[in-house]
């Protein structure tokens, strides 16, 4: 995607966010943000724990290597700063993890393969939670019309992704390489060959991990699930601070239902506007005022930037441990 197109999308997202704030009312939002205020420290702490869980998951994909958890945690903190402060999402952050792992002495295929495996399993757990939550909303008739159709489309797409992961884990056959070779006519033979050669070592690592290391696979999935549970607790804390709900079940459904944002709106830098609009729709379906959904989205964006800044400071100011 060209820089000019990204800029146009970013501006459109900002306009959408501005329209949402205007419709809900800036005064109302500021009042609710102040209401969350006393719990904001806990929200930041919970998100920091989530980041640490993802570092732990990445470290477990590297079991059997010389990678130390302290190094992997620093790399995860650096990736968090890149992801949140550049508005590029995982596009730069995930490859950066692979690059930084190679700087710690790991082979290129292992470094990038481990980073890709962790992100894949994180996305797999997200997809499972999204399918479950959206299915519950549909079954309870809380989504109607176009929203119901959109939710069904998301469920289908994510179910295909889940099925692909299960297929690779059971058969030991990767799907990305064959897909690239199938697209030879579109990509061109030379470009297809270069892309296949670049992807092959990484996909081999992923498939081997999924198919041949069931114990580590279960551990990483469990860690990722715990990390997502922490995010649900974060929603629960904010809902309680807003006096909107004390139901952990609603927080779990809400957290699961917004998992589609990163996948569906991956082309939107930082999901600006798209995330806030999606939160409004999901929380409205759960019976909350639009102001609640928008406030939670904005508070989450604020804590992400704050945590990213802290991560950047830690990585910059604290030297890595010596061997």
C-alpha positions in Angstrom: 0.0 0.0 0.0 1.5 3.4 -1.0 2.2 6.1 1.5 -0.4 8.4 0.0 -3.2 5.7 0.2 -2.2 5.0 3.9 -2.4 8.7 4.6 -5.9 9.0 3.0 -7.1 6.0 5.0 -5.7 7.5 8.2 -7.4 10.8 7.5 -10.7 9.0 6.8 -10.3 7.1 10.1 -9.7 10.4 12.0 -12.8 11.9 10.4 -14.8 8.8 11.5 -13.5 9.1 15.0 -14.3 12.8 15.1 -17.8 12.1 13.9 -18.3 9.5 16.6 -17.0 11.9 19.3 -19.3 14.7 18.0 -22.3 12.4 18.0 -21.8 11.0 21.5 -20.6 14.4 22.9 -17.2 15.4 24.0 -18.4 16.4 27.4 -20.0 13.0 28.0 -16.8 11.2 26.9 -14.6 13.3 29.1 -16.9 12.7 32.0 -16.7 9.0 31.5 -12.9 9.0 31.0 -12.6 10.9 34.3 -14.8 8.2 35.9 -12.4 5.5 34.7 -9.5 7.6 36.0 -9.0 5.9 39.4 -8.9 2.4 37.7 -6.6 3.5 34.9 -3.5 2.4 36.7 -5.0 -1.1 37.0 -5.9 -1.0 33.3 -2.3 -0.2 32.4 -1.0 -2.9 34.7 -3.3 -5.5 33.1 -2.1 -4.6 29.6 1.5 -4.8 30.8 0.7 -8.3 32.0 -0.8 -9.1 28.6 2.4 -8.0 26.9 4.5 -10.2 29.3 2.3 -13.2 28.5 3.0 -12.7 24.8 6.7 -12.5 25.5 6.4 -15.8 27.5 4.5 -17.4 24.6 7.3 -16.3 22.2 9.9 -17.7 24.5 8.1 -21.1 24.6 8.2 -21.2 20.8 12.0 -21.0 21.2 12.3 -23.9 23.7 15.5 -25.8 22.9 17.4 -22.7 21.8 19.7 -20.5 23.8 17.2 -17.6 23.9 16.7 -16.2 27.4 13.4 -14.9 28.6 14.9 -11.5 29.6 16.1 -11.0 26.0 12.8 -12.2 24.5 10.9 -9.8 26.9 13.0 -6.9 25.7 12.3 -7.8 22.1 8.6 -8.0 22.8 8.7 -4.6 24.5 10.5 -3.2 21.5 7.9 -4.7 19.1 5.1 -3.2 21.3 6.6 0.2 21.0 7.0 -0.1 17.2 3.4 -1.4 16.8 1.7 1.3 18.8 3.9 4.3 18.2 4.2 4.0 14.4 0.5 3.1 13.7 1.7 0.2 11.5 0.3 -2.7 13.6 2.0 -6.0 13.1 3.3 -5.1 9.6 6.6 -3.8 11.0 6.4 -5.2 14.6 6.4 -8.9 13.8 9.3 -8.8 11.3 11.2 -6.6 13.8 10.9 -9.4 16.4 12.5 -11.8 14.0 15.3 -9.4 13.2 16.0 -8.6 16.8 16.1 -12.4 17.6 18.8 -12.8 14.9 20.8 -10.1 16.7 20.7 -12.3 19.7 22.5 -15.1 17.8 19.5 -17.2 16.5 19.4 -18.6 13.0 17.3 -16.5 10.6 14.8 -19.4 10.0 14.4 -20.0 13.7 14.1 -16.3 14.6 11.5 -15.4 12.0 9.8 -18.8 12.3 9.3 -18.4 16.1 8.0 -14.8 15.7 5.6 -16.0 13.0 4.5 -19.0 15.1 3.7 -16.9 18.1 1.7 -14.4 16.1 -0.1 -17.2 14.3 -1.2 -18.8 17.6 -2.1 -15.5 19.1 -4.3 -14.9 16.0 -5.7 -18.4 16.2 -6.9 -17.9 19.8 -8.3 -14.5 18.9 -10.2 -16.1 16.0 -11.6 -18.8 18.3 -12.8 -16.2 20.8 -14.3 -14.0 18.0 -16.2 -16.9 16.5 -17.5 -17.9 19.9 -18.5 -14.4 21.0 -20.1 -13.4 17.6 -22.0 -16.7 17.5 -23.4 -16.0 21.0 -24.5 -12.5 19.9 -26.2 -14.0 16.8 -27.9 -16.8 18.8 -29.2 -14.2 21.3 -30.6 -12.1 18.4 -28.5 -9.1 19.5 -27.2 -8.5 16.0 -29.7 -7.8 13.2 -29.8 -6.9 9.6 -26.5 -6.0 8.0 -24.7 -6.4 11.3 -25.8 -10.0 11.4 -24.7 -10.6 7.9 -21.3 -9.0 8.6 -20.9 -11.1 11.7 -21.6 -14.3 9.8 -19.1 -13.3 7.1 -16.5 -12.8 9.8 -17.3 -16.1 11.4 -16.9 -17.9 8.1 -13.6 -16.2 7.3 -12.2 -16.9 10.8 -13.5 -20.5 10.7 -11.6 -21.1 7.5 -8.4 -19.7 9.1 -8.9 -21.9 12.1 -9.5 -25.0 9.9 -6.3 -24.2 8.0 -4.3 -24.1 11.3 -5.8 -27.4 12.4 -5.1 -29.0 9.0 -1.4 -27.9 9.3 -1.2 -29.2 12.8 -2.7 -32.6 12.0 -1.1 -33.3 8.6 2.2 -31.5 8.9 1.4 -29.9 5.5 1.8 -26.1 5.1 -0.6 -24.1 3.1 1.3 -20.9 2.4 3.8 -22.4 0.0 1.3 -24.2 -2.1 -0.9 -21.0 -2.2 2.1 -19.0 -3.5 2.9 -21.6 -6.2 -0.8 -21.6 -7.2 -0.7 -17.8 -7.6 2.2 -18.1 -10.1 0.1 -16.6 -12.9 -0.7 -13.6 -10.8 2.7 -13.0 -9.2 4.9 -14.2 -12.1 7.1 -17.2 -12.0 10.3 -15.5 -10.9 8.6 -13.5 -8.2 6.7 -16.6 -7.1 9.9 -18.6 -6.8 11.6 -15.8 -4.8 8.7 -15.5 -2.4 8.4 -19.3 -2.0 12.1 -19.5 -1.2 11.8 -16.8 1.4 8.7 -18.2 3.0 9.7 -21.9 3.0 12.1 -21.9 6.0 9.6 -19.9 8.1 6.6 -22.1 7.2 8.7 -25.2 7.8 9.4 -24.0 11.4 5.7 -23.2 11.9 4.5 -26.6 10.6 7.1 -28.5 12.6 6.0 -26.7 15.7 2.3 -27.3 15.1 2.7 -30.9 14.0 5.6 -32.3 15.9 5.7 -30.5 19.2 2.3 -31.0 20.7 3.4 -30.3 24.3 4.9 -26.9 23.5 1.9 -26.1 21.2 -0.5 -26.7 24.1 1.6 -24.6 26.4 1.7 -21.6 24.0 -2.0 -21.8 23.2 -2.7 -21.8 27.0 -0.4 -18.8 27.5 -2.1 -16.9 24.7 -5.5 -17.8 26.1 -4.4 -16.4 29.5 -3.2 -13.3 27.8 -6.6 -12.8 26.2 -8.3 -13.5 29.5 -6.3 -10.6 31.0 -7.7 -8.3 28.3 -11.2 -9.4 29.2 -10.5 -8.6 32.8 -9.4 -5.1 31.6 -12.8 -4.6 30.0 -14.5 -5.8 33.2 -12.5 -3.3 35.3 -13.5 -0.4 33.0 -17.2 -1.5 32.9 -17.2 -1.6 36.7 -15.5 1.8 36.9 -18.2 3.2 34.6 -20.9 1.6 36.7 -22.1 -0.1 33.6 -21.9 -3.8 34.5 -20.4 -6.2 37.1 -20.9 -9.2 34.8 -17.6 -10.9 33.8 -19.6 -12.9 31.2 -20.4 -9.7 29.3 -16.8 -8.6 29.5 -15.7 -11.9 28.0 -18.2 -11.6 25.2 -17.3 -8.0 24.5 -13.6 -8.8 24.4 -14.2 -11.8 22.1 -16.5 -9.8 19.8 -14.0 -7.1 19.2 -11.2 -9.5 18.2 -12.1 -9.2 14.5 -11.0 -5.6 14.3 -7.3 -6.3 13.8 -8.0 -8.8 10.9 -10.9 -7.0 9.1 -9.3 -3.6 9.4 -5.7 -4.5 9.0 -5.4 -2.0 6.1 -6.4 0.9 8.4 -3.3 2.4 10.2 -3.8 1.7 13.9 -7.4 0.9 13.1 -8.1 4.5 13.8 -11.8 5.2 13.7 -12.5 1.6 12.7 -11.8 0.3 16.2 -13.8 3.0 17.9 -16.8 2.4 15.5 -16.6 -1.3 16.1 -16.5 -0.9 19.9 -19.7 1.2 19.6 -21.5 -1.4 17.6 -20.4 -4.3 19.8 -21.2 -2.6 23.1 -24.5 -1.3 21.7 -25.4 -5.0 20.8 -24.7 -5.9 24.4 -27.1 -3.2 25.7 -24.6 -0.5 26.6 -24.9 3.2 25.5 -22.7 4.2 22.6 -20.7 6.4 25.0 -19.5 3.4 27.0 -18.2 1.6 24.0 -16.4 4.7 22.6 -14.9 5.5 26.0 -13.5 2.0 26.5 -12.0 2.2 23.0 -10.4 5.6 23.7 -9.1 4.5 27.1 -7.6 1.4 25.5 -5.9 3.5 22.8 -4.5 5.8 25.5 -3.1 3.0 27.7 -1.6 1.3 24.6 0.3 4.5 23.8 1.4 4.9 27.4 2.6 1.3 27.7 4.4 1.6 24.3 6.2 4.7 25.6 7.2 2.8 28.8 8.4 -0.1 26.6 10.5 2.2 24.5 12.0 3.8 27.5 12.9 0.5 29.0 14.5 -0.8 25.8 16.4 2.4 25.2 17.6 3.2 28.7 18.2 -0.2 30.2 21.1 -2.1 28.6 20.6 -5.7 27.7 22.0 -8.3 30.2 25.4 -9.5 29.3 26.0 -13.2 28.4 
